[in-house]
Every structure is written in C-alpha cells, then in structure tokens.
Amino acid sequence: MTTAQPMFTVLSGHPDDVEVAALDKVLHDVARRSSGPQERERNDWGRASARRLHVAGFNPAAFRTLTYR
C-alpha cells in the first residue's frame, strides 16, 4: 500500500477529523495484527493423540471383594 492511495473512503456522512483519525488507528492496528503469523502458547486440549489414550475411569465394582473392618 502506498501513501498516495487512501486506505478507506467515507461514502456517506460527515465525520470530523477525530472520528477519521480513530477509524484510521483501528484499521491500522487490525492490519498490523493480521499481517503475519503470531506466536501463541500451545494448547493441547482436544488433540487427537490424547483421545487414543485410555484412562481408567471410575469403576464401582473395583473393590467388591475387599472386606472393610
């Protein structure tokens, strides 16, 4: 994008300089954030390899032969 081309054009209404500056700032911030890959903390929740692990759950019959005193 060159400085000769406007980033946006107001089609209706009469915004003042403050409103145009606020819109310009927001659009530039959004464009800057989406311009490249972002480093994020890895979130392994719900990964496919975790579904293949069998974790023994609650078993109500596990201790039927145990005698309590």
C-alpha positions as CSV (number, residue, x, y, z in Angstrom):
1,M,0.0,0.0,0.0
2,T,1.3,3.4,-0.9
3,T,0.6,6.7,0.8
4,A,-0.9,8.0,-2.4
5,Q,-3.8,5.6,-2.1
6,P,-6.3,6.1,0.7
7,M,-6.9,3.2,3.0
8,F,-10.6,3.8,3.1
9,T,-13.2,6.2,1.7
10,V,-16.1,7.7,3.6
11,L,-19.2,7.1,1.4
12,S,-21.8,8.8,3.5
13,G,-22.0,11.2,6.5
14,H,-19.7,13.9,7.6
15,P,-17.1,12.6,10.0
16,D,-14.9,15.1,11.7
17,D,-11.1,14.8,12.0
18,V,-11.2,12.9,15.3
19,E,-13.6,10.2,14.0
20,V,-11.5,9.7,10.9
21,A,-8.3,9.5,13.0
22,A,-9.9,6.9,15.3
23,L,-11.1,4.8,12.4
24,D,-7.6,5.1,10.8
25,K,-6.0,3.9,14.0
26,V,-8.3,0.9,14.4
27,L,-7.8,-0.2,10.8
28,H,-4.0,0.1,11.0
29,D,-4.0,-1.9,14.3
30,V,-6.1,-4.6,12.7
31,A,-3.9,-4.7,9.6
32,R,-0.8,-4.9,11.7
33,R,-2.1,-7.8,13.9
34,S,-3.2,-9.8,10.9
35,S,-0.1,-9.2,8.8
36,G,1.9,-12.3,9.9
37,P,2.0,-15.4,12.0
38,Q,1.6,-14.9,15.7
39,E,3.4,-16.8,18.4
40,R,0.9,-18.4,20.8
41,E,1.1,-20.6,23.8
42,R,0.5,-24.2,22.7
43,N,-2.9,-25.5,23.7
44,D,-3.0,-29.3,23.6
45,W,-6.6,-29.6,24.8
46,G,-8.6,-31.8,22.5
47,R,-5.7,-33.1,20.4
48,A,-6.2,-36.3,18.5
49,S,-3.4,-38.3,20.2
50,A,-4.9,-37.7,23.6
51,R,-8.1,-39.4,22.5
52,R,-6.2,-42.6,21.9
53,L,-5.0,-42.8,25.5
54,H,-7.3,-45.0,27.6
55,V,-7.6,-43.7,31.1
56,A,-9.3,-46.0,33.6
57,G,-12.4,-44.2,34.8
58,F,-14.5,-44.8,37.9
59,N,-15.3,-48.5,38.4
60,P,-17.9,-49.1,41.2
61,A,-17.1,-52.9,41.2
62,A,-13.4,-52.5,41.7
63,F,-13.3,-53.2,45.4
64,R,-16.3,-55.6,45.9
65,T,-14.0,-58.3,47.3
66,L,-12.4,-56.0,49.8
67,T,-13.6,-56.6,53.4
68,Y,-14.0,-53.4,55.5
69,R,-13.4,-53.6,59.2
